[in-house]
Amino acid sequence: MATRVIVGLIALLSIVQGLAGGMMADGGIVMLVIVLLGIIYGFMGVDAEDATDYLVVTIAVGAAASANALSGIPGIGMHLDNILDPASMALYASVASILIMRTVNRMKG
């Protein structure tokens, strides 16, 4: 249940940051919250020892966000790219927590 709430908050904040990020004076705070939620999701929602599928999705979303792949859609493509950027940041943050968990698990034995 908690992971669903985290995913919902990440999606909501990504939409807000993507559509109104330039109008908000505290856009950095929203991105910080998105990254923190991504880190928390990585600890709670992903099995560190079997994260291959999750990591593939993270790479795909990150590549699409950095290449502005959705900007070719007339009218709304630019807005979709702006929404995808914060979502990819949350995914990247969760990868960092997966790396930490996997390292700790390997050190434990």
Secondary structure, DSSP 8 states (H G I E B T S, - for coil): -HHHHHHHHHHHHHHHHHHHTTT-TTHHHHHHHHHHHHHHHHHHHS-GGG-HHHHHHHHHHHHHHHTTGGGGSTTTHHHHHHHHHHHHHHHHHHHHHHHHHHHHHHHH-
